């Protein structure tokens, strides 16, 4: 039995869960999420919690068991607390600011880069070098944060660019062999 998949998911107060076949809708104080899950997995409401069970011990069903439970748990966490990814900008003249709901980033290009948030995502800028991507869908928050990071990925020589908060950049040495070659 999957260690993660067998754990029941408790439904907090203020959250309603609606299950129709393999489609689950979770509604909470922050919003509503709907997701279609694999039809082989059995999802049931029992005594204020969600229980996921699998039909067999086959390799596919074992792998889907924990995944289905985790996706459901993330949906419930999203509609109650929400998710956030933090990004940091480093580099001389690199900065971010808000223009309405758009995120405007200046990272060394000849033009500022504007990013329009999709539905369910908000940007927040703290100072000029810290960006927060917030939303209720964990998958979408991670995808948008990766898109913002890809505008100017960190380079290994000076470490300039956009990084996740706490990310360590593997640094490379510069052209140190240049002076040793001349004799």
N, C-alpha and C positions, 0 to 999 in steps of 0.2 A: 504494500500500500504506500502511496506517495506520502511523504511526511508533510508536505505543504498541502497537497490536495485533500487530505482527509480532515483538515482543520475546518471547523464551521466558521462562517463569517457572521459576526454579530451585527445586527442592524441597529444603528444608534437612533435615538429619538429624533423625530423630524424628518426621517428618511423613509420614503415609500419605494418598494420594489415590486415591479410588475413583470411576471414571466409568462410569455406566450410561446410555447414550443422552445426554440433555441434562441429567441430574441428576448433580451432582458433590458428593461427600462428602469433606471434609478433616478428618482427625483428627490432633491434635497434643498437646503437653504441657498446654496450657491448656483443651482441650475439643474438641468436634466441631461442625462447621458443615456444613449441607446446603443446597444451593440449586439450583433448576431454572433453567436458562438457556435462551435462545432456541433452538428446534430447528434453525434454519438454520445456526447456527455449529457448526463441527467442532472438537471438543476432543480432543487426543491426547496420550498420554504418550510422550516420546521421550528416552531416555538421561538419566533423572533430572530432566527438566524437562517443563513443560506447554506445548504449542504450540496456539494458536488460529488457525484459518484460516476464510476466508469463501468462499462459493460463487461470488459474482460481485462486480463493481464497482458495483453499484446503490447508490443513496443510503442505503437502509435497511441493507444489509449493511455498508457502510463505517462507518456510525455504530455498529452493533452490534459491530463487530470490536474497537474499542478499549474499549468498555464491558465486553464479556465478559472481556477480558484483565484489566482493572482490578478487576472484581468477584472474579475468581479470585485475583489478587495480594493483595487485601484479606483474603480468607478465609485465605490462608496466613500473612499477617502477624498476623492476629487470633489464630490458634491457637498461634503461637510467642511473640509479644511482647504482644499485646493492644492495646487502644486506650483513651485517656483524654481527656476533655474537662474543662477546669477552668473554674469559675465563681467570681465574686467578688460579695459582698454589700456594698453601701455604703448608709449611712443610719443616723441615730441610733436606737438600740434594735433595729435589724435584726440578726438572728443565726440561725444554723443549729446543729443538734445531732443526734446519732444517738440513736434509741430502739430498741435491738435492730438490726434491719436497716433500719428505716424512717428516712427523713430528715424531721426536724421543722423547719420554717422559720417564723420570726416576722418578718413584714415589714409591720407596720403595720395588719393586719386585727384584728378583735376576737377572733380565734381563731388558734391556730397551724395551719399547713397541714402535713398529713402526706402524704408521698409514699412509696408502697410500691414497691420496685424489682421489675420483672418478672424472670423467670428469665434468668440470664446477666448481670445487671447488679448492680454493687455501688456503694454510695456511700461516700465517705470525707470527713470534715470535719477541716480543719486550722485550729485556733483556733476562732473563731466566725464568720468571714467568708469562708472559702475552702471550696468544695465541689469534689470530684472525682467524676466519673461514669466508672466503669471497666467494661470488658467485652471480649468477643472479637468481637462483631459491630459493625463500624464504623457501619452504618446505624442500629442500635438505640441505640448510645451517643449518636449525634448527636440522635436523636429524643427520648430521655429528657432530655438536656441542654437541648434546646429547650423541653421541657415544664416543667422546673424554672425556666428563665428566664422563662417566660410567667406564672408565679405573680405576679411583680411586675416587669414590664418597666421598664427605666430611663427616667426621665422627663427631658425636656430642660432643665428650669429649674435644678434642684439636682443632678441626676445620681444621685438615689437609686434603688435597685432592684437587680436581679440582672443582672450582665453576664458575658459570656465574658471570660476572662483576656486582657488586652491589647486589649479592644474600646474604641474611641474613641466617646464619646457626643457627638453634635453638640449643643452648648449654645445656648440662646436667651437673649436679654436679657429682663429682667423688664419691669415697667411703667415704663420710664424716661420715657416721654412724659407721665406723670401731672403732674409738676411744671412742665413746660414749657407745658402747656395753660392753666394759671392765670396770667392777667396782669392 
